[in-house]
């Protein structure tokens, strides 16, 4: 089945194109809604629909009276958006684990950068597992994987891994 795009999605893409064209960075203020609608040749209500999508996606922040700024979303912002979706769609632990395995090559590279710290973190994890305290083990398990992700070179892969990791831990709680 062919999925049709909504007009508001096209507008959101046009706004992003304009933001890139203008060279705006996180925290920069976008032109006023009136200016943007004029630049893009669309009506204010149509523009607001596109901006609403960008706001829901965490790309922009709209503050009534103060204007619209370009956001700097991090993995936690995307995780908050994906959590309800993953619960509704029934994402399970096996799928999340399989997805996380896609990052193994990047994690191995990160381990090679600081092998001594890796061994220390791994020892903490093993000790927590020996103590037979599931809650403590999961805390160390999460800390261990966040440490591994911290040295990943590819920012997009790192953030995607952290989102998957957060979803994994949400499923185990």
C-alpha positions in Angstrom: 0.0 0.0 0.0 1.3 3.4 -0.9 1.3 5.8 2.0 0.4 9.4 1.2 2.1 12.2 2.9 0.1 14.8 4.6 0.4 18.4 3.5 1.6 19.4 7.0 4.6 16.9 6.5 5.5 18.7 3.3 5.3 22.1 5.1 7.5 20.7 8.0 10.1 19.6 5.4 10.0 23.1 3.8 10.5 24.8 7.1 13.5 22.5 7.8 14.9 23.3 4.4 14.5 27.1 5.2 16.2 26.6 8.6 19.2 24.9 6.9 19.3 27.5 4.1 19.4 30.3 6.8 22.2 28.4 8.7 20.3 28.4 12.0 21.7 26.4 14.9 20.2 25.0 18.1 18.8 27.9 20.2 18.5 30.3 17.3 15.1 32.0 16.8 13.2 31.3 13.6 11.6 34.1 11.7 8.1 35.0 12.9 5.2 32.8 11.7 4.1 35.7 9.4 7.5 36.0 7.9 7.8 32.2 7.4 4.4 31.8 5.8 5.4 34.6 3.4 8.8 33.1 2.7 7.2 29.7 1.9 4.2 31.1 0.2 1.7 29.3 2.4 -1.1 30.4 4.7 -0.6 30.9 8.5 -2.9 28.0 9.4 -1.0 25.6 7.1 2.3 26.8 8.5 1.1 26.2 12.0 0.2 22.6 11.1 3.8 22.0 9.9 5.3 23.8 12.9 3.1 21.7 15.2 4.6 18.5 13.7 8.1 19.9 14.2 7.3 20.8 17.8 5.9 17.4 18.5 9.1 15.9 17.0 11.2 18.0 19.4 12.9 19.8 16.5 11.6 23.3 17.5 10.3 24.9 20.6 7.3 27.2 20.3 6.8 29.6 23.1 3.8 31.8 22.8 4.8 35.5 23.0 8.5 34.6 22.8 8.8 33.0 19.4 10.0 29.8 17.9 13.5 28.5 18.4 15.4 25.6 17.0 15.7 22.9 19.6 18.6 20.7 20.4 16.9 17.3 21.0 18.9 14.6 22.7 18.3 10.8 23.0 16.1 11.2 26.0 13.7 13.5 24.1 13.3 10.9 21.4 13.0 8.2 23.9 10.1 10.0 25.6 8.3 10.1 22.3 9.1 6.5 21.4 8.1 4.9 24.7 4.3 5.1 24.2 4.7 4.0 20.5 6.8 1.0 21.5 4.2 -0.1 24.2 1.3 0.3 21.8 3.0 -1.5 18.9 4.1 -4.3 21.3 7.9 -4.1 20.9 9.4 -6.9 22.9 12.6 -7.7 24.6 13.8 -10.0 21.9 13.4 -7.4 19.2 15.1 -4.7 21.3 18.0 -7.1 22.1 18.4 -8.0 18.4 18.4 -4.3 17.4 21.1 -3.5 20.0 23.3 -6.2 18.5 23.6 -4.1 15.4 25.9 -1.7 17.4 28.4 -4.4 18.5 31.1 -3.3 16.0 30.9 0.3 17.2 30.9 -0.8 20.9 34.0 -3.0 20.3 35.8 0.1 18.9 34.8 2.1 21.9 36.1 -0.7 24.2 39.5 -0.6 22.5 39.9 3.1 23.4 39.9 2.6 27.1 40.3 -1.1 27.9 41.3 -0.6 31.5 38.1 1.3 32.3 36.1 -1.3 30.3 37.5 -4.1 32.5 36.7 -2.1 35.7 33.1 -1.5 34.5 32.8 -5.2 33.5 34.0 -6.3 37.0 31.4 -4.1 38.6 28.7 -5.7 36.5 29.9 -9.2 37.2 30.0 -8.4 41.0 26.5 -7.0 40.9 25.4 -10.3 39.2 27.0 -12.4 41.9 25.1 -10.4 44.6 21.8 -11.9 43.3 20.1 -8.5 43.5 18.3 -7.9 40.2 17.7 -4.2 40.8 21.4 -3.5 41.5 22.4 -5.7 38.6 20.1 -3.7 36.2 21.6 -0.4 37.5 25.1 -1.6 36.8 24.0 -3.2 33.5 22.6 0.2 32.3 25.6 2.1 33.6 27.9 -0.4 31.7 26.1 0.1 28.4 25.9 3.9 28.8 29.7 3.8 29.4 30.2 1.8 26.2 28.0 4.2 24.2 29.9 7.3 25.6 32.9 6.5 23.4 31.1 5.7 20.2 32.4 7.9 17.3 29.2 8.1 15.3 26.9 10.5 17.1 23.7 9.2 15.3 24.5 5.6 16.1 25.3 6.6 19.7 22.0 8.4 20.1 20.1 5.5 18.4 21.8 3.0 20.7 20.9 5.0 23.8 17.2 5.3 22.7 17.1 1.5 22.1 18.8 1.0 25.5 16.2 3.2 27.3 13.4 1.2 25.6 15.0 -2.0 26.7 15.2 -0.9 30.3 11.6 0.4 30.2 10.6 -3.1 29.1 12.5 -4.8 32.0 11.1 -2.6 34.7 
